[in-house]
Amino acid sequence: MGDPKTIFCAGLIPALCVVLGALISRSWRDGYERWGALPAVAIALAFMVGMPCLVDGLTLLPPRNGWHWLFWVAAGVGAVGVVEIVVKNRLIVWIVGMVVSVIAYYLLARVFIHRTSRPWATADAVQWIAISSIASMVMMVTGDLLTRCTNSARTAACAFAVIAVVAAAHIGLKSSQAHAHVAGIAATCAGTVAALCIVMPHLRFGASVWLAIGLMLTAVTTVNLDPWYSSVPLQNGLLIFVAPLAAWAALLADSRRWYAPMLVAVIAVLVPLAPVILQVIESVISFQKQGFL
C-alpha cells in the first residue's frame, strides 16, 4: 500500500474527487441542497479511475473475473447521484438506490451460480444477493435519516469512516493486493467525507452519497468473504454489515454538545467491530514477527 502508484490512485485521486465534488456542489448554501448528491458521482468516478490504475488485467466488457463488476457497480452509484440531482423526491432516490443495490449484487454473484470449482445453487445466490443488498440499503437509509435526526452529517460520516477503515485494514491483511487496493479507495472516500463534515459542518450530503459509501464498502467486503472470492471470515463480514446500525446510539448523546453524537456513534460502531479489530492487530503483530511489515 506504500508505493507511489497506490498512494496516488487509492489515496490522492479519491480524496481529491470527493473534495472537488463537495466544493463544486456548494450544498451548504440554501437552494443548493440537491447538489449534495454530487459527491456520490465523485466517489463513483474515484473507483472508475482508480480500479483500472490499480488492478492489473482488469476486464470490463464483459468482466471475465466476476469481482471486476465492482467497476460497473461504481457506475451505478454515479447514476443514482445523477438521479438525485434531477429528482428532488428523496423516496424515489431511496427506491432507485435499492434497485441499483440488488442489480449490483446480482452482477457480482452471477458468476457463482455456474462456477465449476464451487458452484452455487440459485437459492444460495439469492440468499447472498439479499444479505448484501440489505446491508448496503441499511447504510444508505441510516446515513440519510441519522443526518436528519442529528442535523449534521458528521455523525454518520465519522461512523461510516471508522467502519470503512477497519474493513479495508482487514481486507488488506487477508486478501490479495488488488482487493486491498480497491478497499483502500472505499476507505479513502469515506474518510474524506468525514473530514469534510468536520471542517465544513454545514455541508449537506444527499442520500446517494450514503449509498455510494455503503454499496461500495459492502460490495468490496462481500467479494472478500469466504463464500465468495477470498479469505475474510464470514462472521467478520457480517459484523461489518451490522456495525452501521450501532451508529443510531448517537441519538442517546447530549445534542447540545456538537461532538457528543459523533463520539457516541464512533464508539458504538467499534463495539461490533471489536473482534475484527482484534484480528487486524493480531495479523499486524504476526506479520511484523515474520518480517513482512
SVG drawing of the C-alpha trace seen along z (x, -y; Angstrom):
<svg xmlns="http://www.w3.org/2000/svg" viewBox="-41 -30 53 58">
<polyline fill="none" stroke="black" stroke-width="0.4" points="0.0,0.0 3.1,-2.3 4.2,-2.5 3.6,-5.9 1.0,-4.5 -1.1,-3.1 -0.9,-6.3 -1.9,-8.3 -4.7,-6.1 -6.1,-4.8 -5.5,-7.9 -4.9,-11.2 -7.2,-10.8 -10.3,-9.6 -9.7,-12.3 -9.4,-15.0 -12.5,-13.7 -14.7,-13.9 -13.3,-17.3 -13.9,-18.8 -17.4,-17.2 -18.3,-18.7 -16.9,-22.2 -18.4,-22.3 -21.8,-21.3 -21.9,-24.3 -24.6,-22.3 -24.1,-24.3 -26.0,-27.2 -29.8,-27.4 -31.3,-26.3 -28.4,-24.0 -29.4,-21.1 -30.0,-18.7 -26.4,-19.3 -25.3,-17.5 -25.5,-14.3 -22.5,-15.5 -20.0,-13.8 -21.7,-10.5 -20.8,-11.0 -17.3,-11.9 -17.0,-8.6 -18.1,-6.7 -15.5,-8.5 -12.8,-7.7 -13.5,-4.0 -13.8,-4.1 -10.4,-5.9 -8.7,-4.0 -9.6,-0.4 -8.0,-0.5 -4.9,-2.1 -4.5,0.4 -5.9,3.7 -3.7,5.5 -5.6,7.3 -8.9,5.5 -11.5,6.7 -14.7,4.7 -16.6,5.7 -17.7,8.1 -15.7,8.7 -14.1,12.1 -13.3,12.0 -16.6,11.6 -15.3,9.1 -14.3,6.8 -18.1,6.0 -17.2,3.5 -16.2,1.1 -19.8,1.1 -21.3,1.1 -19.5,-2.2 -21.0,-3.4 -24.5,-2.5 -23.7,-4.6 -22.8,-7.6 -26.1,-7.1 -28.1,-7.3 -26.3,-10.5 -27.3,-12.0 -30.9,-10.9 -30.9,-12.7 -29.7,-15.9 -32.5,-15.7 -35.3,-14.4 -36.0,-16.1 -38.1,-13.3 -36.0,-11.5 -38.2,-8.4 -37.6,-8.0 -33.8,-8.2 -34.1,-5.5 -36.0,-3.2 -33.6,-3.8 -30.7,-3.1 -32.3,0.1 -32.8,1.3 -29.2,0.5 -28.0,2.4 -29.9,5.6 -28.7,5.3 -25.2,4.8 -25.1,7.9 -26.8,9.9 -23.9,9.0 -21.3,9.8 -23.0,13.1 -24.0,14.4 -20.6,15.9 -21.0,18.3 -24.3,19.8 -22.5,21.8 -18.9,21.7 -17.2,25.1 -14.9,25.2 -17.6,24.4 -20.9,23.8 -23.7,22.1 -27.3,23.2 -29.7,20.5 -31.1,20.4 -27.6,19.7 -27.1,16.9 -30.5,15.3 -29.6,15.5 -26.3,13.7 -27.8,11.1 -30.4,10.4 -28.0,10.2 -25.5,7.9 -28.2,5.7 -29.9,5.2 -26.5,4.3 -26.0,1.5 -29.6,0.3 -29.2,0.1 -26.2,-2.0 -27.9,-4.3 -31.0,-4.8 -29.1,-5.0 -26.8,-7.7 -29.6,-9.7 -32.0,-9.5 -29.3,-9.9 -28.1,-13.1 -31.6,-14.5 -32.1,-13.4 -28.8,-14.9 -29.0,-17.9 -25.5,-17.2 -23.7,-14.8 -20.8,-14.5 -22.2,-11.6 -23.0,-9.2 -19.9,-10.2 -17.5,-9.6 -19.1,-6.3 -19.0,-5.0 -15.4,-6.2 -14.4,-4.1 -16.2,-1.0 -14.6,-1.5 -11.1,-1.9 -11.5,1.2 -12.9,3.2 -10.1,2.0 -7.4,2.9 -8.9,6.4 -9.2,7.0 -5.7,5.6 -4.2,8.2 -6.3,11.1 -6.8,10.8 -5.0,10.1 -3.2,6.9 -5.8,5.9 -8.7,6.4 -6.8,4.4 -6.3,1.5 -10.0,1.3 -10.9,1.5 -8.4,-1.4 -10.4,-3.5 -13.6,-2.9 -11.8,-3.8 -10.3,-7.0 -13.7,-8.2 -15.4,-7.5 -12.6,-9.2 -12.7,-12.3 -16.4,-12.7 -16.0,-12.5 -13.1,-15.0 -15.2,-17.4 -18.1,-17.1 -15.9,-18.1 -14.2,-21.0 -17.4,-22.2 -20.3,-21.4 -22.9,-23.0 -22.1,-20.8 -25.1,-18.8 -25.0,-15.3 -27.7,-13.6 -28.9,-10.1 -26.9,-8.9 -23.7,-9.8 -24.6,-7.4 -25.5,-4.8 -22.1,-5.3 -20.2,-4.7 -22.5,-1.9 -22.7,0.0 -19.0,-0.2 -18.0,0.7 -20.3,3.7 -19.5,4.8 -15.8,4.8 -16.3,6.6 -18.7,9.1 -16.4,10.2 -13.7,10.9 -15.8,13.2 -15.1,17.0 -18.1,18.0 -17.0,15.5 -13.6,14.8 -11.1,14.6 -10.4,15.4 -12.1,12.9 -14.0,14.9 -17.8,14.8 -18.6,13.7 -16.3,10.7 -18.1,9.6 -21.4,9.9 -20.1,7.8 -19.1,5.1 -22.5,5.2 -24.2,4.9 -22.0,2.1 -23.8,-0.8 -26.9,-0.1 -24.9,-0.8 -24.5,-4.4 -28.1,-5.0 -26.8,-5.2 -25.8,-8.7 -29.4,-9.7 -28.7,-9.0 -26.0,-11.6 -26.3,-15.1 -27.2,-17.0 -26.2,-20.4 -22.5,-19.4 -21.7,-19.2 -19.1,-16.4 -21.2,-14.2 -23.4,-12.4 -20.4,-11.9 -18.3,-10.5 -21.0,-8.2 -21.6,-6.9 -17.9,-6.1 -17.7,-4.3 -20.9,-2.4 -19.7,-1.1 -16.4,0.0 -18.3,2.5 -19.5,4.9 -16.2,4.3 -14.1,5.3 -13.5,8.9 -12.4,7.7 -10.1,5.1 -8.6,7.7 -7.8,9.9 -6.3,7.0 -4.0,6.3 -3.1,10.0 -2.3,10.1 -0.1,7.0 1.9,8.4 2.2,11.8 3.4,10.1 5.9,7.9 7.4,11.0 7.7,12.6 9.4,9.5 6.6,8.7 5.9,5.3"/>
</svg>
